[in-house]
Amino acid sequence: MVDKLHIVGGGMAGSEAAWQAARMGVSVVLHEMRPHVETFAHQTGHLAEMVCSNSFRSDDDEQNAVGLLHWEMRAADGLIMKKADKHRIPAGGALAVDRNPFAQSVTEALKAMPNVEVSYGEITELPEDGHWIIATGPLTSGHLANALQAETGKEALAFFDAIAPIIYSDSIDMSKAWMQSRYDKGETEAERTAYLNCPMDRAQYEAFIDALLAAEKTEFKEGETAGYFDGCLPIEVMAERGRETLRFGPMKPVGLTNAHQPDVKPYAVVQLRRDNALGTLFNIVGFQTKMKYGAQTEVLRTIPGLEDARFARLGGIHRNTFLNSPILLDNQMRLKSKPHIRFAGQITGVEGYVESAAMGLLAGRFAAAELLGMPLALPPRKTAMGALIAHITGGADAKTFQPMNVNFGLFPPVDGLKAGRKGRKDRYKAYTDRAKTLWTEWLNQGALNAA
Ligand SMILES: Cc1cc2nc3c(=O)[nH]c(=O)nc-3n(C[C@H](O)[C@H](O)[C@H](O)COP(=O)(O)OP(=O)(O)OC[C@H]3O[C@@H](n4cnc5c(N)ncnc54)[C@H](O)[C@@H]3O)c2cc1C
């Protein structure tokens, strides 16, 4: 007899994981605390409730990484995509859905599976044995979060994300920016040139502060306390405290010499740091922000060198419980200290409905394969699934780990294609073609294992 798989949290990730594991023949118990225990954002007792927007974002599987993730999930018979397609409503190129019928139909589909039991109740402790997936999301209940913190240590479980915008490195104008660490600190040349610097003169800095102060900001929701204020102030709040605050904080110009104009001392400097081992993404250091997305791109593109910046993700600050996955999880999302527990969804440090469901799909398949004694290989890094799981379980820098959306910066480059804005269309098509072939091969290998 094969043991049961227990999944905690019936959101995007837990629902998809349950479906995938049950389709592979494993018996699943899906534990969901709602409607008995509520969160500040959920409104119903349905599984897979969309807590805010009703969009799964772009459905373009040739030019967009999230669209490619849709494609890969559809190819893997994903439940979330199947029901999203069924309840699709017109939204241009985006996949938007009628949220209540969507969540209701996910709930019904799972309850109709003979080997899925939905058990309503809060799980408050980490299980000591058995086979488990924890997919309790950004609003993991307090009891379970405490138990997790006791296991992982205080530093390794966050309750807020404070995301600085992330930029594709090939969209930065290096005729204005230069690479240098402050005071040239570091043992090696790579360390001494670890940061990318964008200089501002006084007029540019003053204009930037004016734009920041005027920009539209997002407000916190009720119940989403502003506990972030201790450690990581949004740049616009710093600017509100005084026009010079940023110049003495993340934009201080000291210890840096403009490589393009060594005789001119910059009035302020914006620093960017590598965000992934591939070096395709850079985050703006200390630039967490609650500016609305439109305002963010407008304001940040006034920074010299970033006029044509393309953003892999924009900044934000949210209530969000997530693990420092690069140090805590193995490459199949098992907790290293308790490998009978896997994690899936937003708690692993991905961000968004689609990415969370995608990590649920993988966790469900990995867990079921393990229970059936037919372990699965990892998906290739050149697929959207593979790129995302590789990022959270090791590709990202653990010291600065913040939740991530899927984007092409996570993919190993395709050789021989033109970099920069001009070659983008061909490049993205090459990424998505390559990913589709490899994902299909990976799925077939899983099917062969299961045959
Ligand atoms: C306020 C807010 C707004 C958001 N807006 C968007 C958006 O517009 N677009 C977007 O793509 N993403 C948005 N997100 C992120 C989004 O919530 C996630 O991407 C996605 O829902 C995560 O999926 P998940 O399965 O990991 O978690 P969830 O979908 O949140 O599912 C987790 C489930 O676990 C249950 N649970 C928690 N603790 C326990 C426990 N101890 N025992 C049993 N069950 C438990 C919860 O009730 C919940 O049903 C938002 C998040 C928040 C908090």
The ligand as an SDF file (V2000), in Angstrom:
LIG
                    3D

 53 58  0  0  0  0  0  0  0  0999 V2000
   -3.3430   40.8290   -0.5380 C   0  0  0  0  0  0  0  0  0  0  0  0
   -2.7480   40.0120   -1.6260 C   0  0  0  0  0  0  0  0  0  0  0  0
   -2.9990   40.3280   -2.9530 C   0  0  0  0  0  0  0  0  0  0  0  0
   -2.4550   39.5580   -3.9960 C   0  0  0  0  0  0  0  0  0  0  0  0
   -2.7270   39.8900   -5.2850 N   0  0  0  0  0  0  0  0  0  0  0  0
   -2.2680   39.1060   -6.2950 C   0  0  0  0  0  0  0  0  0  0  0  0
   -2.6090   39.3700   -7.6500 C   0  0  0  0  0  0  0  0  0  0  0  0
   -3.3560   40.2940   -7.9320 O   0  0  0  0  0  0  0  0  0  0  0  0
   -2.1010   38.5760   -8.6210 N   0  0  0  0  0  0  0  0  0  0  0  0
   -1.2900   37.5180   -8.3340 C   0  0  0  0  0  0  0  0  0  0  0  0
   -0.8600   36.8170   -9.2690 O   0  0  0  0  0  0  0  0  0  0  0  0
   -0.9400   37.2480   -7.0700 N   0  0  0  0  0  0  0  0  0  0  0  0
   -1.4140   38.0240   -6.0460 C   0  0  0  0  0  0  0  0  0  0  0  0
   -1.0760   37.7480   -4.7470 N   0  0  0  0  0  0  0  0  0  0  0  0
   -0.1970   36.6590   -4.5000 C   0  0  0  0  0  0  0  0  0  0  0  0
   -1.1090   35.4350   -4.4940 C   0  0  0  0  0  0  0  0  0  0  0  0
   -1.7960   35.3670   -3.2860 O   0  0  0  0  0  0  0  0  0  0  0  0
   -0.3390   34.2370   -4.6730 C   0  0  0  0  0  0  0  0  0  0  0  0
    0.4840   34.3630   -5.7870 O   0  0  0  0  0  0  0  0  0  0  0  0
   -1.0880   32.9320   -4.8220 C   0  0  0  0  0  0  0  0  0  0  0  0
   -2.3900   32.9500   -4.3490 O   0  0  0  0  0  0  0  0  0  0  0  0
   -0.2480   32.0060   -4.0210 C   0  0  0  0  0  0  0  0  0  0  0  0
   -0.7000   30.7250   -4.1560 O   0  0  0  0  0  0  0  0  0  0  0  0
   -0.4510   29.7340   -2.9650 P   0  0  0  0  0  0  0  0  0  0  0  0
   -1.1460   28.4960   -3.3140 O   0  0  0  0  0  0  0  0  0  0  0  0
    0.9890   29.6810   -2.6520 O   0  0  0  0  0  0  0  0  0  0  0  0
   -1.1660   30.4500   -1.7230 O   0  0  0  0  0  0  0  0  0  0  0  0
   -2.7350   30.7470   -1.5450 P   0  0  0  0  0  0  0  0  0  0  0  0
   -3.4220   30.8020   -2.8500 O   0  0  0  0  0  0  0  0  0  0  0  0
   -2.8310   31.9080   -0.6320 O   0  0  0  0  0  0  0  0  0  0  0  0
   -3.2360   29.4290   -0.7980 O   0  0  0  0  0  0  0  0  0  0  0  0
   -2.7930   29.0890    0.4840 C   0  0  0  0  0  0  0  0  0  0  0  0
   -3.9330   28.3960    1.1850 C   0  0  0  0  0  0  0  0  0  0  0  0
   -3.4570   27.8680    2.4320 O   0  0  0  0  0  0  0  0  0  0  0  0
   -4.4440   28.0630    3.4240 C   0  0  0  0  0  0  0  0  0  0  0  0
   -3.7520   28.0040    4.7190 N   0  0  0  0  0  0  0  0  0  0  0  0
   -2.8970   28.8940    5.2620 C   0  0  0  0  0  0  0  0  0  0  0  0
   -2.4080   28.4410    6.4330 N   0  0  0  0  0  0  0  0  0  0  0  0
   -2.9750   27.2280    6.6530 C   0  0  0  0  0  0  0  0  0  0  0  0
   -2.8660   26.2630    7.6870 C   0  0  0  0  0  0  0  0  0  0  0  0
   -2.0590   26.4440    8.7340 N   0  0  0  0  0  0  0  0  0  0  0  0
   -3.5960   25.1140    7.6030 N   0  0  0  0  0  0  0  0  0  0  0  0
   -4.4160   24.9000    6.5340 C   0  0  0  0  0  0  0  0  0  0  0  0
   -4.5560   25.8030    5.5270 N   0  0  0  0  0  0  0  0  0  0  0  0
   -3.8260   26.9480    5.5720 C   0  0  0  0  0  0  0  0  0  0  0  0
   -5.0520   29.4020    3.0520 C   0  0  0  0  0  0  0  0  0  0  0  0
   -6.3610   29.5330    3.5770 O   0  0  0  0  0  0  0  0  0  0  0  0
   -5.0640   29.3230    1.5290 C   0  0  0  0  0  0  0  0  0  0  0  0
   -6.2440   28.7990    1.0140 O   0  0  0  0  0  0  0  0  0  0  0  0
   -1.6040   38.4890   -3.6920 C   0  0  0  0  0  0  0  0  0  0  0  0
   -1.3520   38.1640   -2.3470 C   0  0  0  0  0  0  0  0  0  0  0  0
   -1.9090   38.9080   -1.3400 C   0  0  0  0  0  0  0  0  0  0  0  0
   -1.6210   38.5370    0.0820 C   0  0  0  0  0  0  0  0  0  0  0  0
  1  2  1  0
  2  3  1  0
  2 52  2  0
  3  4  2  0
  4  5  1  0
  4 50  1  0
  5  6  2  0
  6  7  1  0
  6 13  1  0
  7  8  2  0
  7  9  1  0
  9 10  1  0
 10 11  2  0
 10 12  1  0
 12 13  2  0
 13 14  1  0
 14 15  1  0
 14 50  1  0
 15 16  1  0
 16 17  1  0
 16 18  1  0
 18 19  1  0
 18 20  1  0
 20 21  1  0
 20 22  1  0
 22 23  1  0
 23 24  1  0
 24 25  2  0
 24 26  1  0
 24 27  1  0
 27 28  1  0
 28 29  2  0
 28 30  1  0
 28 31  1  0
 31 32  1  0
 32 33  1  0
 33 34  1  0
 33 48  1  0
 34 35  1  0
 35 36  1  0
 35 46  1  0
 36 37  1  0
 36 45  1  0
 37 38  2  0
 38 39  1  0
 39 40  1  0
 39 45  2  0
 40 41  1  0
 40 42  2  0
 42 43  1  0
 43 44  2  0
 44 45  1  0
 46 47  1  0
 46 48  1  0
 48 49  1  0
 50 51  2  0
 51 52  1  0
 52 53  1  0
M  END
$$$$
